[in-house]
Amino acid sequence: MKDDNKPADSAGKMEKLTSLAKRRGFIFQSSEEYGGAAAAYDYGPLGVSLKNAIKDAWQKEMKQLHDNIVGLDAAILMNPKVWEASGHVQNFTDPLVECKECHKRFRADHILEMSPAQPKSEKSKLQEAKNQKCPECNGELTEPRQFNLMFKTQLGSTEETARDLYLRPETAQGIYVDFKRVRESMRLKIPFGIAQVGKAFRNEISPGDFTYRTVEFEQMEMQWFCHPDEASKWFGYWKTERMEWYIKLGIKKENLRFHEHGKDELAHYAKKAVDIEYKFPFGWREIEGIHNRGDWDLSRHTQFSGQNFRYSDDKYKEPFFPYIIETSGGADRVALVFLADAFTEVETRSGDEDAKHEKEIVLKLPYALAPIKIAILPLAKKEPLQKLAHEIETLLRNHYVTQYDETGSIGKRYRRQDEIGTPFCITVDFDSLEDKQVTIRDRDSMQQDRITIKDLENYFLSRLSS
């Protein structure tokens, strides 16, 4: 989807967000010291905490809050016949064009996104992509060619005897292949779901927009198995549930929308599909898909494996292939959503003259996802203040992730914590030594409360309870 209302300063915001992510330990370019690796990123100390919190929230929503969804962690490497059965060997391709001058390659759909012309048929789309100019050097483009997005690897002790395998391009097939084992071992009855978080790999030719499109990423997928007659009902249920999850977790409602796939957009296996889209600085983009996959997957695995994936129990007269309602989101994309949604520039507010800037960044992350929940800041590098501050940190770190910081002026330290999204800062001052009270500063409201040290646990229990 094109974004018709793309903000004029969108590139500037993404540049600032990317810089903040690197500077404050969220996300780095992979192997940057060697010049980097295209479309590959490392999550730093704060980034991995953020992404883990998102995955934990998703796992809780799916498995803990539903009594008929169970978990799975399937292997990345699978028998290559799995990918024949799934249609990936034959159908998991993108049309590719190459510049005749600079020889750079681009996905045809990405070339079309740069064009005002939007042909309706697939054939005319490919022809229109060929007629565009290279975005790098303005050279002529080749005819589109189909390019398989799966990474190949080999398993074996020698090159001569090695067996070709694929790095999985999605996590869903592991769930389908293990459908019978999971159902039997957990004594599950339809309808039920199997949820999984795991790595997937796609040989993207045109990655971009920071971590939005990368070659290595983590998926959060749930496959819901139901009777064919109830597929429409469950599709509507999961469409609503998944949108509400983002809103409940703190994403601004106005930055979310549904996009229903037209017939020409549907994947070969899909009977119906809806995307949840987010308004990034670079435009509206998909962050999760809800799909009615019909009985494609289990019927195909029955055909290719020779095993029976039909479902039967006393409730139904005849065995049948369950229909599958899939919810499929990316942990990396969702992490980028929360960073973009939380990124806020405000007028200078740090307090100290040497810490002031015309604009300051506040990362207004939801409390549940903030990597650091509480910062403990002694007002000065004096042994009595440091000792008391460490005692407070010891008291709180059993319940919350904390950070002790005594370097720089108090204004600079506030600003550092604002930039990483820390909801609360505790300042330990000289009065604290006498009255056993500390000052708590709220990240968003800037309100300051004077609280007795012995009441801190109850104070944060009411403010940070998930």
C-alpha positions in Angstrom: 0.0 0.0 0.0 1.2 3.5 -0.8 0.9 6.1 1.9 -0.9 9.1 0.4 -0.4 11.2 3.6 3.3 10.5 4.2 4.7 13.2 6.5 7.1 15.7 4.9 9.7 15.1 7.6 9.4 11.3 7.5 13.0 10.7 6.4 14.2 13.0 9.1 12.3 11.1 11.8 13.6 7.8 10.6 17.2 9.1 10.5 16.8 10.4 14.1 15.2 7.1 15.3 18.0 5.0 13.6 20.6 7.2 15.2 19.0 6.9 18.7 18.7 3.1 18.3 22.4 2.9 17.6 23.6 5.5 20.2 21.5 4.1 23.1 22.1 0.4 22.6 18.9 -0.7 20.9 19.9 -1.8 17.4 23.2 -1.9 15.5 24.2 -2.8 12.0 25.5 -6.4 12.0 29.3 -6.7 11.7 29.6 -2.9 11.3 33.3 -2.9 12.1 33.8 -4.9 8.8 31.6 -2.6 6.7 28.3 -4.2 7.8 26.1 -7.0 6.3 23.2 -5.9 4.2 19.8 -6.1 5.8 21.1 -7.7 9.0 21.0 -6.1 12.4 22.1 -6.9 16.0 20.0 -6.1 19.0 21.9 -4.4 21.7 21.3 -4.6 25.4 18.2 -2.5 25.4 17.0 -3.7 22.1 17.0 -7.3 23.1 15.1 -6.5 26.3 12.5 -4.6 24.2 12.1 -7.4 21.7 12.0 -10.1 24.5 9.3 -8.1 26.3 7.2 -8.0 23.1 7.6 -11.7 22.5 6.7 -12.4 26.2 3.6 -10.3 25.9 2.6 -12.2 22.7 3.2 -15.6 24.3 1.2 -14.5 27.4 -1.7 -13.3 25.2 -1.8 -16.5 23.2 -1.0 -19.3 25.6 -1.7 -18.0 29.1 -4.9 -16.2 28.4 -6.3 -18.9 26.2 -6.9 -22.5 27.5 -6.8 -24.0 24.1 -3.6 -22.7 22.6 -0.3 -24.5 23.2 3.3 -23.7 22.3 5.9 -25.2 20.0 9.5 -24.6 19.0 10.1 -26.4 15.7 13.5 -26.8 14.1 14.8 -24.3 11.5 16.1 -27.1 9.2 13.4 -29.5 7.9 13.2 -32.2 5.3 13.3 -30.4 1.9 10.1 -32.2 0.9 8.2 -30.1 3.4 8.9 -27.1 1.1 7.7 -28.9 -1.9 4.4 -29.8 -0.2 4.0 -26.2 1.1 4.4 -24.8 -2.4 7.5 -22.7 -1.5 9.8 -24.4 -4.0 7.3 -23.6 -6.8 5.6 -20.5 -5.7 7.8 -18.6 -3.2 9.1 -16.3 -5.8 9.2 -12.6 -6.5 9.6 -10.9 -10.0 13.0 -9.4 -10.2 14.4 -6.7 -12.6 18.1 -5.9 -13.2 19.6 -2.6 -14.4 21.5 -3.1 -17.6 23.9 -0.3 -16.7 24.9 -0.7 -13.0 23.6 -4.4 -12.7 21.8 -3.8 -9.4 18.7 -5.9 -8.9 15.3 -4.8 -7.6 12.0 -6.4 -6.8 9.4 -5.4 -9.5 6.8 -4.5 -6.9 9.3 -2.1 -5.2 10.0 -0.4 -8.5 6.3 0.0 -9.1 5.9 1.7 -5.7 8.0 4.5 -7.0 5.7 4.9 -10.0 2.4 6.9 -10.2 1.0 4.2 -12.6 -0.7 1.3 -10.8 -1.6 -1.4 -13.4 -4.4 -3.7 -12.4 -3.4 -7.1 -13.9 -0.3 -9.0 -12.9 0.9 -9.1 -16.5 0.6 -5.4 -17.0 2.3 -4.8 -13.6 5.4 -6.8 -14.8 5.4 -4.9 -18.1 5.1 -1.5 -16.3 8.0 -2.5 -14.0 10.2 -3.1 -17.0 9.3 0.3 -18.4 10.6 2.1 -15.3 14.1 3.4 -14.9 16.8 2.2 -12.5 16.4 4.2 -9.2 20.2 4.2 -8.8 21.5 5.3 -12.2 18.4 5.9 -14.3 19.5 3.0 -16.6 17.2 0.6 -18.5 15.8 -2.4 -16.7 15.6 -6.0 -17.9 12.5 -8.1 -18.3 11.2 -9.3 -14.9 12.5 -12.8 -13.9 11.1 -15.0 -11.1 13.5 -15.3 -8.1 13.1 -17.8 -5.3 13.4 -16.2 -1.9 14.6 -19.3 0.1 18.1 -19.6 1.3 19.8 -22.9 0.4 22.3 -24.7 2.6 23.9 -28.1 2.8 24.0 -30.9 5.4 26.8 -33.5 5.2 30.4 -34.2 6.0 31.7 -33.6 2.5 30.6 -31.5 -0.5 30.1 -34.6 -2.6 27.7 -36.3 -0.2 26.0 -33.2 1.2 22.3 -32.9 1.0 20.6 -29.7 -0.1 18.4 -28.1 2.6 16.6 -24.8 3.0 16.6 -22.3 5.9 12.9 -22.0 6.7 11.2 -18.9 5.1 8.4 -19.1 7.7 7.7 -20.9 11.0 4.2 -22.1 10.1 5.2 -25.3 8.3 6.8 -26.7 11.5 3.4 -26.3 13.2 1.6 -28.1 10.4 4.0 -31.0 10.2 3.8 -31.4 14.0 0.0 -31.0 14.1 -0.7 -34.7 14.8 2.0 -35.1 17.5 0.9 -32.0 19.3 -2.8 -32.8 19.1 -2.3 -36.3 20.4 0.2 -35.5 23.1 -1.9 -32.6 24.5 -5.3 -34.3 24.0 -6.6 -31.3 22.1 -10.0 -31.0 20.5 -10.9 -28.6 17.7 -10.9 -25.7 17.8 -7.4 -25.2 19.1 -4.2 -23.3 18.3 -0.5 -23.9 18.2 1.7 -20.8 18.8 5.4 -20.4 17.9 8.0 -17.7 18.0 11.1 -18.4 15.9 13.6 -17.3 13.3 12.9 -17.3 9.6 15.1 -16.3 6.6 14.3 -14.8 3.2 16.7 -13.8 0.5 15.3 -10.3 0.1 16.7 -8.5 -2.9 15.3 -5.1 -1.9 15.5 -4.9 1.9 15.2 -1.5 3.5 13.5 0.9 5.9 15.8 0.0 8.8 14.6 -3.3 10.4 11.3 -3.4 8.6 12.5 -5.7 5.8 15.5 -7.9 6.6 16.9 -11.3 5.5 16.8 -12.7 9.0 13.9 -12.1 11.3 11.7 -13.5 14.0 8.0 -14.4 13.5 5.3 -14.7 16.0 2.7 -17.1 14.5 -0.4 -18.8 15.8 -2.2 -21.4 13.7 -5.8 -22.0 14.7 -7.4 -25.3 13.6 -11.2 -25.3 13.3 -14.1 -27.0 11.5 -14.6 -25.6 7.9 -18.1 -24.5 8.8 -16.7 -22.2 11.6 -13.8 -20.7 9.7 -15.5 -17.4 8.9 -16.5 -16.9 12.5 -13.0 -17.6 13.8 -11.4 -15.4 11.1 -13.5 -12.5 12.4 -12.7 -13.3 16.0 -8.9 -13.3 15.4 -9.0 -10.2 13.3 -10.6 -8.3 16.2 -8.4 -9.9 18.8 -5.1 -9.1 17.1 -5.9 -5.5 16.5 -7.0 -5.1 20.1 -3.7 -6.6 21.3 -1.7 -3.7 19.7 -4.0 -1.1 21.2 -4.1 -2.7 24.6 -0.3 -2.8 24.6 -0.1 0.9 23.9 0.1 1.6 20.2 -1.9 4.8 19.2 -5.1 3.7 17.6 -4.9 6.3 14.8 -1.7 4.7 13.6 -3.3 1.4 13.0 -5.7 0.2 10.3 -6.9 -2.9 8.4 -6.2 -3.7 4.8 -8.2 -6.5 3.2 -6.6 -8.3 0.3 -8.3 -8.2 -3.0 -8.5 -11.3 -5.2 -5.4 -10.3 -7.1 -3.4 -10.0 -3.8 -4.3 -13.3 -2.2 -1.6 -15.9 -1.8 -2.2 -19.2 -3.6 -3.3 -20.9 -0.4 -5.5 -18.1 1.0 -9.3 -18.0 0.9 -9.3 -14.6 2.7 -6.6 -12.3 4.1 -6.5 -9.1 6.1 -3.3 -7.1 7.1 -2.9 -5.0 10.2 -1.0 -1.9 9.0 0.9 0.7 10.9 1.7 4.2 9.8 5.5 4.3 9.9 7.4 7.5 9.1 7.9 5.9 5.7 4.2 5.2 5.1 1.6 2.6 5.9 3.1 -0.9 6.0 1.9 -4.4 7.1 2.9 -5.6 10.5 0.7 -8.7 10.9 -1.5 -10.8 8.7 -4.7 -12.7 9.5 -5.3 -15.4 6.9 -7.9 -18.1 6.2 -5.7 -20.7 4.7 -8.5 -23.3 4.2 -7.4 -26.9 4.2 -4.4 -26.3 1.8 -1.7 -27.1 4.3 -2.9 -30.3 6.0 -4.2 -31.7 2.7 -0.9 -31.1 1.0 1.1 -32.6 3.7 -1.2 -35.7 3.6 -0.5 -35.9 -0.1 3.3 -35.5 0.0 4.1 -37.4 3.2 1.6 -40.3 2.9 0.5 -39.6 6.5 -3.1 -38.9 7.4 -3.6 -35.3 8.7 -7.3 -35.5 8.9 -9.1 -34.8 12.2 -11.7 -37.0 13.7 -13.5 -37.4 17.1 -16.9 -38.5 18.4 -18.4 -35.1 17.7 -18.1 -35.3 13.9 -19.4 -38.2 11.7 -16.7 -38.0 9.1 -12.9 -37.2 9.3 -12.0 -33.9 7.7 -9.1 -31.6 7.1 -9.3 -28.7 9.6 -9.3 -25.2 8.2 -6.5 -23.0 9.5 -6.9 -19.4 10.6 -3.3 -17.9 10.8 -2.2 -14.9 12.7 1.4 -14.0 11.6 3.4 -11.1 12.8 7.1 -10.2 13.0 8.8 -9.5 16.3 11.3 -7.2 14.6 8.6 -5.2 12.8 6.6 -4.9 16.0 9.7 -3.7 17.9 10.2 -1.0 15.2 6.5 -0.1 15.6 6.9 0.5 19.3 10.1 2.5 18.8 8.5 4.7 16.1 5.2 5.1 18.1 7.1 6.0 21.3 9.6 8.4 19.6 8.7 11.9 20.7 10.6 15.3 20.4 9.8 17.8 23.1 11.0 21.3 24.1 14.1 21.2 26.3 13.2 20.2 29.8 16.3 18.6 31.4 16.8 21.4 33.8 20.6 22.0 33.8 21.9 24.7 31.5 24.7 22.4 30.3 22.2 19.7 29.5 19.7 21.8 27.6 19.0 21.4 23.9 16.5 23.1 21.6 14.7 19.7 21.3 15.0 16.6 23.5 14.0 13.1 22.7 11.6 11.2 25.0 10.9 7.5 24.2 7.5 7.1 25.6 7.5 3.3 25.6 4.6 1.5 27.4 5.7 0.7 30.9 5.4 -3.0 30.3 7.9 -2.9 27.4 10.5 -0.4 28.8 13.9 -2.1 29.0 14.7 -0.2 32.2 11.8 0.5 34.6 13.5 2.6 37.3 16.8 4.6 37.3 18.4 5.4 40.6 20.4 8.7 40.6 22.4 10.0 43.5 22.5 13.8 43.3 26.3 13.9 43.8 29.3 11.5 43.9 29.4 11.5 47.7 29.9 8.2 49.5 26.8 8.5 51.8 24.5 9.2 48.8 26.1 6.4 46.8 25.6 4.0 49.6 22.0 4.8 50.1 21.3 4.8 46.3 22.8 1.3 46.0 20.7 0.1 48.9 17.6 1.4 47.2 18.6 -0.3 43.9 19.1 -3.6 45.8 15.6 -3.2 47.3 14.0 -2.7 43.9 15.9 -4.9 41.6 14.3 -8.1 42.9 11.1 -6.8 41.3 12.2 -4.5 38.4 15.0 -4.0 36.0 16.9 -1.0 37.4 19.9 1.1 36.4 22.3 3.0 38.6 23.7 6.2 37.1 26.0 8.7 38.9 27.8 10.1 35.8 27.2 13.7 34.7 24.8 16.4 35.9 21.4 15.4 37.0 19.9 17.1 33.9 22.1 15.0 31.6 21.2 11.8 33.5 17.4 12.6 33.2 17.9 13.1 29.5 19.7 9.8 29.0 16.9 8.0 30.8 14.2 9.8 28.7 16.0 8.7 25.5 15.9 5.0 26.5 12.3 5.2 27.7 12.8 4.7 31.5 9.4 5.5 33.1 10.7 6.6 36.5 13.9 8.2 38.0 14.6 8.2 41.7 16.8 11.0 42.9 18.7 10.5 46.2 19.7 13.9 47.6 21.3 15.1 50.9 17.9 15.5 52.5 17.3 11.7 51.9 20.0 11.0 54.4 18.0 12.6 57.1 14.3 12.1 56.2 14.7 8.8 54.4 12.7 10.1 51.5 13.5 10.3 47.8 12.1 12.2 44.8 10.5 10.2 42.0 10.2 11.8 38.5 7.6 10.6 36.0 8.9 10.4 32.4 5.8 11.5 30.7 4.1 14.0 33.1 7.3 15.3 34.7 5.5 15.1 38.0 7.8 14.7 41.0 6.7 12.8 44.2 8.5 12.8 47.5 8.2 9.2 48.8 9.5 7.5 51.9 12.0 4.7 51.0 10.1 2.0 52.8 7.0 2.9 50.7 8.8 2.5 47.3 7.8 -1.1 46.7 4.1 -0.3 47.1 4.4 2.9 45.1 5.8 1.1 42.0 3.5 -1.9 42.5 0.6 0.4 41.8 2.4 2.3 38.9 4.2 -0.6 37.1 1.8 -3.5 37.6 1.2 -5.2 34.2 
